[in-house]
Amino acid sequence: MRSVEVLSSPPGRARLIYLHGFRSSPQSFKAQVLARRMAESGRSADFVCPQLPASPAAAIALVLDAIRPQPQDTLVGSSLGGYYATWLAERCGCRAVLLNPAVHAARDLATQVGTHAMYHDSERAFVFESAYVDELAALDAGALSVPQRYLLVAATGDEVLDWREMVARYPGAQHIVIDGSDHGLSDFESLADEVLRFAGILSQGNY
């Protein structure tokens, strides 16, 4: 799985760009599932999963400057990464898959100002600054320009975010609403190929 040294990919070749959520990392379960499926499809070089900075503005700058999403690419954003993916998809004209996305990120993360440990490395801490809430507000993408470019996966059992807000945020997009599950989508393995089909990595008949 590549980090951000991705500009050597063949021009015009579609990539899958995974953006993790708050306190998460490229070691997340969903990122690892997609990395494995991309490898099995012979597309390891086209999977990109950077470690995002705590600053939303810096996270967006990293993706724009180092990864440079193109219209043929697909962003996959989990939770806060889904909020970023929506803004980036509108900016870059690519497709986006939103996995239990944060749709009111500034509101929801205003309560998280302070020091946090990373999920996958409890000894590694970062500070979420109050200024970052304003950075999140500035990344509100507004209405979707082309809803058909989006696939929403929302779990009714999400214990962190309200799935109904997710559905309302993405009218006209393709929706997969899972009855139950959880915020981390612990059953994501069964959805991975659906994500890859939406991204054009797998053909529609490839099950």
N, C-alpha and C positions, 0 to 999 in steps of 0.2 A: 504494500500500500504506500503510495507516494504522499509526501507532505505538500510542500509548495513549489518544489523544483519541477514544474510541469510544462514549461514552455517548449520542451523538446518533443512533445507529442506531435504526430503528423498533422500538418495544417488541415483544417476542415473535419478532423475526426472528433466525433461526439464524446464528451466526457461526462462522468457522473461525479458531481461535486457535493460532498457531504459536509453540512454545517451543524456542529453539535450544539447542545443546549447549555444553559447556565450551570456552572460548576462541572461540566462534563469535559470530554476530551475525545481524541481519535480512538481511544480504547473502549468507547461505548459499545454495548452489545449490538445495537443496530448498525453501527459503522462496521463492526467486525463481520456481521452477517453479509452486508453488501460487498465488503472487500473479498470475502470468500466466494460469493456468487460471481463477482466480476472475474476472479481468477479462474473459476471453473468455465467461464464463457470465453476465456482467452483474452480478456480485456483488462488485466491488472494495471497496465500502464495508463489506462484511461480513468482510473479511480483516484480521486483527489480528496484528501481529508486533512485540512490544516488544524493545528491547535490555534484557537482563536484567542486574542487578547481579551482582558476583562472590559476594556473600553469599547463600547459599541462603535464609536467612530473609527478607532484603530482596527477593529475587526473588519469593518467594511472596507477600509483602505487596503488592508492586507489582501482581501479577496480581489478587489479591483486592480491593484498594482501587480501582485505576484501571480494570480491565477487567471485574471482577465476572462471572465465568462463570456462565451460567444453564443449566438442564437441557436446553434446546434447542440449546446450543452444542456444538461438538466441538473438543477440544484435540488438537493434533498435536505430539508431543514427540520430538525427536531426541536420542539419547544421554542426557546429563544432563537435557535437557528432557523426555525420556520418564519419568524418575524423578519430576520435578516434576508432569508431567501426570497420573501415576497418583494422587499424593496429592490433587491438585486435583479430579480426577474423582470420587474417593471423597467429598471434602468438598462438592462442588457438585452432584453427581448428573448430570453431563453425560457424553457419550461421549468416548473418547480413542483416538487412533491412536498407537502406539508404534513409532518407527523406530529399530531397533537400540538399544533403551533400556538405560541403565545400571540394573541391578537391585540391585547392591550398591554404591551410590554412595559411601558413607562408606569402605568398604574400598578401593575402587579409587582414590579421589581423595586418600586419606591420603598417597600418595606424591607428590602434586602441590603440596604446600605450598611457596610461594615466588612469585617474580615470573615472569609469562608475557606473551608478546606475543599480540595478537589475530590470528586467522588471516587476517582480511580487511583488517587495518591493522597491519602489522608494526611501525610506529612508535608504536603505542598499546599501553601495558603496563598490567597490573593485578596486584594481589597477592592470591593465594589464601591466606588466613590459616589457621592451625591450628584456630582456633575454628570455622571453617566446616565442618570434618569433623564436629564435634558437632552443628552445625545440620543437616547431611545425615542423621545418624543419627536425629534427632528427626522427620524427615520420612518415615520408613519407614511406608508406608501399611497394611502387613499384608495379610491375605487380601482378595481382591476381593469386594465385596458383590454385584455383578451382573456376572459375567464377560462376558455378552453385550454389554455396553456398550463392550467393548474390542476393538480390532483390532491385532494384533501383526505387524509386518514385521521378520523377522530374516534376516540373511544369513549363510550358513555360512562365507563368506570374510571375515567381519569380522576385521580384524587387531588390533583393540583390545579387544573384548569377546567373550565366549563365547556364541554363539547358543543353546547348549543350556541355559544358565542363564536366558536370556530365555524360552524355551519353558516351562521348569519354573515360572517365576514367574507365568505367565498361564494357568493351567489353565482350560479352559472358554471361553476367549476365541476369537475368530476368529484363525486363524494363517495368515500367508503366509510360508513359509520359502523363501528364494531360494537356489538352489544356486550358490555362488560369490559374486560381487559383492564389496563391501568395506564398511568402516565408514561411509563417507560416502554409500553407496548411489548410486554414480555412474550407475546405470541407473534412477534414480528417476522420470525422465520417463515411463517406461512404466507406472508404478504410480500416478501422480497421480490419474487418473480413478477408480481403485479407492478411493482415499482420499476423493474427493469423493462417490462413491456411498455409502460407509459413513456419511459425514456428512450425507447427504440433500440435498446441493447439486445432484447430478445424479441423475436417475432411474435405476433399475436397468437399464432398457433403453437408456440413453444411452451409446453407445460412440463 
